[in-house]
Amino acid sequence: MRNVHDSAPDFALQDQNGSVRTLAEYKGKWLLIYFYPKDDTPGCTTEACTIAEVYDEFKALGVEVIGISKDSPQSHQKFAAKYHLPFTLLSDESTDTIKAYGAWQKKTLFGRTAMGTKRVSYLINPAGKIEKVYPKVDPANHALEILEDVRKTNDQ
């Protein structure tokens, strides 16, 4: 897992529309990168939809939002369309970016252990440094937690 004040690892990944997106295009802006296990599953849908519900507030505070999973761009496109997600979803089928951010970890489900994407988020400041790490994400409350942190940072 990455730490506060680390430089955010660069990436070049396809979004849900097939365009390649890079970290560099967000330089000078606040950026929320959230990693999630799988499109259209209960926790991931809850997290995405709660972010979508307050997306206008993120935009008003100058925060761009990106979700990253190892699902394909086509899967992301269906997921985004089904739930009217207004933000970018990036496909990391190789898991290189997921690993670079420390979100590829051992997970146990029903007594079986396997490697998978951990639900973790990073708030990146305009200089490209990690401002805050969210290692334990509650999908239903995560968006509001981040908004509160951004407001506090803006008030300083």
N, C-alpha and C positions, 0 to 999 in steps of 0.2 A: 504494500500500500504506500502511496505517496504521502508526503508530509507537507504541512503548512510551510510556505515560503519556498518550496521546491519550484523549479520551472515546470510548467505543464508540458508533458511529452507531446511532441508534434504528431500529427496524423494526416493521412490522405485517404479518405474513405468515401464510398458511394452513399448518397442519400436515397430516400425513397423514390426519387424521380430519376435516378441514374446519374446525377451530377456528382463529380468528385469535390468534396469539401475538405479544407485544411484548417488547422489551428490558426495559421497566419491570417486568414481572412477575418478573424475575430479580434485581432490585435487592436488595442485601444478601446475595447468594449468589455463589460462584465460578461462572463459566460458561465452558465451552469451546465456541466456535463454529468448526466446521470447514466449509470450502467444498470442494465436490468437483464434478467435471465431469458425471457421469451415473450414474443408478441402474443397478445390475445389470451393470456393466462390471467387468473383472478388478481393476484397481487400486482402484476405488471400493468394490467388494465386500470386498476384503482389508482396506481401511482400516475400513470399517463393522464388519466381523466382529471385528477385533482390538479395537476400542473396546468392542463388545458383550461380548467375553470378559472384560474387566476392568471392566465397568460398575459392578459392586457395589463395587469399590475406589474408583471415582470418587465414588459416592454416599457411601461411608464417609468420604471426605475433604471432603464437602460441595460437590462439583462437579456442576453440571447440564451436560448435553451436548446440543448442537443441531448437526445437519448441515443445510447449505443448498446446494441446487442449483436450476437453472432447470427441473427436471422438475416435472410437475403433481402436485397432491396425490394423485391416483389412482395415478400411477406410484410415488410414495413409499409409498403404502399397500401396494401389491404387493411392493415391495422390502423394506419392514419386516416384512411377514408371511412372506415367503419365507425370510428369514434370521433371524427372531425378534429383530429389533432393539428393544431396550427403551427407546430414547431418541427424542427428537423430531426429525423431519425436516421442514424448512420449504421451501415452494415459492416461488421468486422468478422467476416466468416473465417479469416485466418486466426483470429483472436490476438493478433500482435499488439493492437492498441489496448485491448482489454488487459493483456498481460503487462504492458508498459505502465498502466495506471494501477496495477496491483489488484485488479478486480477478478482475476482468474484464480480461484481458490478451491480447496477441497470442500465439498458440501456433502452432507449426509441427509438422505431422504429415505424414509421407511427402512432404516437400518443399513442401507447401501451407501457407500462412499464413492464419490466420483468428482472429477474436476468440473467446474462450471462457473458461470458468471455470478459473482456476488452482487447484491443490490448495494451499491455504494455511489456516492455523488461527490463532486468537487465543484467548488465555487472558485473560478479563476478571475483574477483581477485584470484590469486593462493592460498591465505590464506583462501579462502572461505567466504570473506566479500564482501558485495555489494559495488562496486566501483562507479557505475553510474546507475541511474534509468531513464527510458524513458517513462514517463506517457502519452505523446501524440505522437503517432507514425504515421508518414506519410508513408504508405506502399511502395511507389515508391522511397523514398529517405532514408529510415531508414538504410539500409545496409551501405551506404556511410557515413552517420552520425556516425555510430558506428566505422567504420574503422578509420575515422579521430580522434575520441576520443582515440582509442587504440594507434594510432601512437603518439598522444600527450603524453599519459601516458608512452609509451616506451621511449620517448625523454627526460623525466624528470630525 
